[in-house]
Amino acid sequence: MKLVIINYGAGNIKSIQFAFKRLGYEAILSDNPEEIIAADKIIFPGVGEAGSAMAMLKASGLDIVIPQLKQPVLGICLGMQLLCEYTEEGNTKGLGIFKTVVKRFSNNVKVPQMGWNVIKDLKSDLFKGIKENEYMYLVHSYYAEHCDQTIAKTDYGINYASALKHNNFYGVQFHPEKSSLAGEKILKNFIEL
């Protein structure tokens, strides 16, 4: 199986690579469109600021490549947010896969949300063997609003979409690679989709 982690300069990609290695899979880091298109499964990570991350995608032409991918794609954290239509962070237009917008948490809660929180209302084979109210590790100041594509929810001052799915695209706001055995199970489920 050819597993590619998109390496566009905005991700904590080593920890994702190590998580797959623990599961027995060798993930390639690449920003090469041909290599990405030829992959069986693709991870689209992201850490940092949305506007600059989108600028890096555009600079390498990956903003055109990613929406056309036909194999399973998993967006993680900022990667998921960039797959949405728009994010308030940097007033950034997203890739438009998920039909929702990303907003900043209000100042009624501690921002960023950092640490463990539960996911619930799980829908999708991505969560096979994961129980309701399982804890996942999150670090984010912005959240995706619910839409028809929501496959998991989390409460943090507001109830928001902590996972999304549209066709072959999946997105998770939490970091499966930092979420212990349950997170590894989600990565394994993604490999087996």
NUMI-63044 format. One record per residue (C-alpha): x negated, y negated, z negated. Coordinates in nm, 4 decimals, padded with zeros to 6 digits, always signed. Example, Ala and Ser with C-alpha at 12.3 -4.5 7.8 and 13.67 -1.06 7.14 Angstrom:
+----------+----------+----------+
!       c1 !       c2 !       c3 !
+----------+----------+----------+
! -01.2300 ! +00.4500 ! -00.7800 !
! -01.3670 ! +00.1060 ! -00.7140 !
+----------+----------+----------+
END
This chain:
+----------+----------+----------+
!       c1 !       c2 !       c3 !
+----------+----------+----------+
! +00.0000 ! +00.0000 ! +00.0000 !
! -00.1291 ! -00.3438 ! +00.0950 !
! -00.0542 ! -00.5871 ! -00.1869 !
! -00.1474 ! -00.9532 ! -00.1340 !
! -00.1502 ! -01.2354 ! -00.3888 !
! -00.1253 ! -01.5667 ! -00.2047 !
! -00.4303 ! -01.7675 ! -00.3045 !
! -00.3596 ! -02.1321 ! -00.2196 !
! -00.5360 ! -02.2976 ! -00.5133 !
! -00.2385 ! -02.3250 ! -00.7505 !
! -00.2199 ! -02.0086 ! -00.9527 !
! -00.3584 ! -01.8117 ! -01.2420 !
! -00.4186 ! -01.5307 ! -00.9969 !
! -00.6857 ! -01.3318 ! -01.1811 !
! -00.4465 ! -01.2304 ! -01.4601 !
! -00.1919 ! -01.1138 ! -01.1993 !
! -00.4637 ! -00.9193 ! -01.0168 !
! -00.5694 ! -00.7526 ! -01.3455 !
! -00.2071 ! -00.6658 ! -01.4296 !
! -00.1746 ! -00.4763 ! -01.0989 !
! -00.5133 ! -00.3106 ! -01.1555 !
! -00.3812 ! -00.1760 ! -01.4899 !
! -00.0908 ! -00.0269 ! -01.2918 !
! -00.3374 ! +00.1338 ! -01.0494 !
! -00.2961 ! -00.1082 ! -00.7552 !
! -00.5672 ! -00.3135 ! -00.5874 !
! -00.4257 ! -00.6570 ! -00.4984 !
! -00.6050 ! -00.8703 ! -00.2392 !
! -00.6309 ! -01.2480 ! -00.2880 !
! -00.5730 ! -01.4261 ! +00.0424 !
! -00.4693 ! -01.7522 ! +00.2072 !
! -00.5012 ! -01.5964 ! +00.5540 !
! -00.1600 ! -01.6011 ! +00.7306 !
! -00.2352 ! -01.2831 ! +00.9327 !
! -00.3376 ! -01.0918 ! +00.6213 !
! -00.0298 ! -01.2158 ! +00.4318 !
! +00.2075 ! -01.1243 ! +00.7181 !
! +00.0508 ! -00.7748 ! +00.7379 !
! +00.1008 ! -00.7042 ! +00.3641 !
! +00.3565 ! -00.4540 ! +00.2309 !
! +00.4302 ! -00.6634 ! -00.0791 !
! +00.3440 ! -01.0257 ! -00.1568 !
! +00.3017 ! -01.2166 ! -00.4825 !
! +00.3474 ! -01.5946 ! -00.4625 !
! +00.2114 ! -01.7353 ! -00.7914 !
! +00.1885 ! -02.0935 ! -00.9038 !
! +00.0592 ! -02.2971 ! -01.1932 !
! +00.0298 ! -02.6756 ! -01.2014 !
! +00.2217 ! -02.9622 ! -01.0433 !
! +00.4786 ! -02.8978 ! -00.7690 !
! +00.3859 ! -03.1893 ! -00.5403 !
! +00.0169 ! -03.1024 ! -00.5205 !
! +00.0940 ! -02.7283 ! -00.4884 !
! +00.3253 ! -02.8001 ! -00.1928 !
! +00.0568 ! -03.0213 ! -00.0360 !
! -00.1887 ! -02.7280 ! -00.0581 !
! +00.0663 ! -02.4952 ! +00.1056 !
! +00.1172 ! -02.7446 ! +00.3892 !
! -00.2577 ! -02.7940 ! +00.4370 !
! -00.2989 ! -02.4205 ! +00.5048 !
! +00.0243 ! -02.3807 ! +00.7059 !
! +00.1643 ! -02.1422 ! +00.4447 !
! +00.4772 ! -02.3596 ! +00.4070 !
! +00.5725 ! -02.2280 ! +00.7550 !
! +00.4538 ! -01.8681 ! +00.6995 !
! +00.6177 ! -01.7933 ! +00.3614 !
! +00.9863 ! -01.8547 ! +00.4548 !
! +00.9451 ! -01.6222 ! +00.7573 !
! +00.8163 ! -01.3243 ! +00.5573 !
! +01.0267 ! -01.0070 ! +00.5884 !
! +00.8670 ! -00.7861 ! +00.3208 !
! +00.9383 ! -00.8171 ! -00.0544 !
! +00.7969 ! -01.1431 ! -00.1953 !
! +00.7790 ! -01.2216 ! -00.5696 !
! +00.7465 ! -01.5864 ! -00.6682 !
! +00.6143 ! -01.6366 ! -01.0227 !
! +00.6630 ! -01.9542 ! -01.2316 !
! +00.5857 ! -02.2527 ! -01.0035 !
! +00.5910 ! -02.0065 ! -00.7114 !
! +00.9598 ! -01.9401 ! -00.7838 !
! +01.0315 ! -02.3130 ! -00.8171 !
! +00.8666 ! -02.3878 ! -00.4809 !
! +01.0998 ! -02.1310 ! -00.3198 !
! +01.3956 ! -02.3501 ! -00.4262 !
! +01.5359 ! -02.6369 ! -00.2182 !
! +01.3985 ! -02.9216 ! -00.4274 !
! +01.2211 ! -02.9942 ! -00.7543 !
! +01.2315 ! -03.3137 ! -00.9578 !
! +00.8621 ! -03.2604 ! -01.0319 !
! +00.6828 ! -03.4973 ! -00.7967 !
! +01.0161 ! -03.5425 ! -00.6124 !
! +00.9168 ! -03.2403 ! -00.4005 !
! +01.1093 ! -03.0699 ! -00.1209 !
! +01.0778 ! -02.6922 ! -00.1626 !
! +01.0758 ! -02.4030 ! +00.0851 !
! +01.4554 ! -02.3695 ! +00.0689 !
! +01.4868 ! -01.9930 ! +00.0127 !
! +01.6854 ! -02.0215 ! -00.3111 !
! +01.9862 ! -02.2508 ! -00.2834 !
! +01.9272 ! -02.4400 ! -00.6043 !
! +01.7331 ! -02.7329 ! -00.7458 !
! +01.4703 ! -02.7518 ! -01.0179 !
! +01.5158 ! -03.0068 ! -01.2966 !
! +01.3139 ! -03.1202 ! -01.5963 !
! +01.4196 ! -03.0044 ! -01.9425 !
! +01.5728 ! -03.2852 ! -02.1480 !
! +01.3780 ! -03.4357 ! -02.4351 !
! +01.6214 ! -03.2635 ! -02.6767 !
! +01.3892 ! -02.9619 ! -02.6623 !
! +01.0118 ! -02.9290 ! -02.6948 !
! +00.8640 ! -02.9620 ! -02.3441 !
! +00.7044 ! -02.7520 ! -02.2081 !
! +00.8856 ! -02.4423 ! -02.3241 !
! +00.5876 ! -02.2322 ! -02.4241 !
! +00.6023 ! -01.8815 ! -02.5640 !
! +00.8447 ! -01.5903 ! -02.5793 !
! +01.2141 ! -01.6110 ! -02.4928 !
! +01.4766 ! -01.3578 ! -02.3850 !
! +01.6177 ! -01.2811 ! -02.0415 !
! +01.9786 ! -01.1635 ! -02.0104 !
! +02.2611 ! -01.0956 ! -01.7610 !
! +02.0113 ! -00.8913 ! -01.5605 !
! +02.1163 ! -00.8001 ! -01.2056 !
! +01.8812 ! -00.6309 ! -00.9553 !
! +01.6525 ! -00.3299 ! -00.9287 !
! +01.3708 ! -00.5651 ! -01.0283 !
! +01.4961 ! -00.5131 ! -01.3865 !
! +01.5381 ! -00.1340 ! -01.3712 !
! +01.4570 ! +00.0031 ! -01.7176 !
! +01.4471 ! -00.3463 ! -01.8737 !
! +01.6985 ! -00.3978 ! -02.1521 !
! +01.9199 ! -00.7029 ! -02.2003 !
! +01.7595 ! -00.9707 ! -02.4199 !
! +01.4075 ! -00.8444 ! -02.3479 !
! +01.1384 ! -01.0982 ! -02.4403 !
! +00.9256 ! -01.2542 ! -02.1648 !
! +00.6452 ! -01.5087 ! -02.1824 !
! +00.7205 ! -01.8545 ! -02.0395 !
! +00.5321 ! -02.1821 ! -01.9933 !
! +00.7279 ! -02.4491 ! -01.8036 !
! +00.8708 ! -02.8012 ! -01.8199 !
! +01.1146 ! -02.7575 ! -01.5292 !
! +01.3927 ! -02.5029 ! -01.4757 !
! +01.6037 ! -02.3786 ! -01.1848 !
! +01.9777 ! -02.4427 ! -01.2073 !
! +02.2132 ! -02.1469 ! -01.1691 !
! +02.3370 ! -02.0513 ! -00.8243 !
! +02.4848 ! -01.7409 ! -00.6562 !
! +02.1305 ! -01.6015 ! -00.6365 !
! +02.0692 ! -01.5978 ! -01.0152 !
! +01.9680 ! -01.2474 ! -01.1334 !
! +01.8579 ! -01.3328 ! -01.4916 !
! +01.9374 ! -01.6115 ! -01.7360 !
! +01.7593 ! -01.7708 ! -02.0307 !
! +01.8688 ! -02.0268 ! -02.2904 !
! +01.6452 ! -02.3170 ! -02.3849 !
! +01.8579 ! -02.6175 ! -02.4724 !
! +02.0445 ! -02.5238 ! -02.1548 !
! +02.1284 ! -02.1936 ! -01.9856 !
! +01.9171 ! -02.1691 ! -01.6698 !
! +01.8140 ! -01.9211 ! -01.3991 !
! +01.5036 ! -01.7357 ! -01.5177 !
! +01.5109 ! -01.5094 ! -01.2082 !
! +01.6501 ! -01.5487 ! -00.8562 !
! +01.6909 ! -01.3224 ! -00.5527 !
! +01.7743 ! -01.3860 ! -00.1884 !
! +01.7292 ! -01.1022 ! +00.0627 !
! +01.3612 ! -00.9960 ! +00.0355 !
! +01.2673 ! -01.2908 ! -00.1891 !
! +01.2555 ! -01.2584 ! -00.5676 !
! +01.1546 ! -01.5262 ! -00.8153 !
! +01.0841 ! -01.5143 ! -01.1882 !
! +01.0260 ! -01.8179 ! -01.4069 !
! +00.8466 ! -01.6120 ! -01.6708 !
! +00.4991 ! -01.4607 ! -01.6372 !
! +00.5353 ! -01.0807 ! -01.6040 !
! +00.1557 ! -01.0459 ! -01.6104 !
! +00.1554 ! -01.1970 ! -01.9631 !
! +00.4751 ! -01.0297 ! -02.0857 !
! +00.3370 ! -00.7065 ! -02.2294 !
! +00.4827 ! -00.3679 ! -02.1261 !
! +00.8185 ! -00.5080 ! -02.0124 !
! +00.6405 ! -00.7483 ! -01.7790 !
! +00.4268 ! -00.4677 ! -01.6384 !
! +00.7435 ! -00.2641 ! -01.5819 !
! +00.8874 ! -00.5522 ! -01.3743 !
! +00.5696 ! -00.5639 ! -01.1629 !
! +00.5913 ! -00.1854 ! -01.1184 !
! +00.9585 ! -00.2184 ! -01.0179 !
! +00.8609 ! -00.4822 ! -00.7602 !
! +00.5977 ! -00.2462 ! -00.6132 !
! +00.8615 ! +00.0286 ! -00.5900 !
! +01.1349 ! -00.1840 ! -00.4282 !
+----------+----------+----------+
END
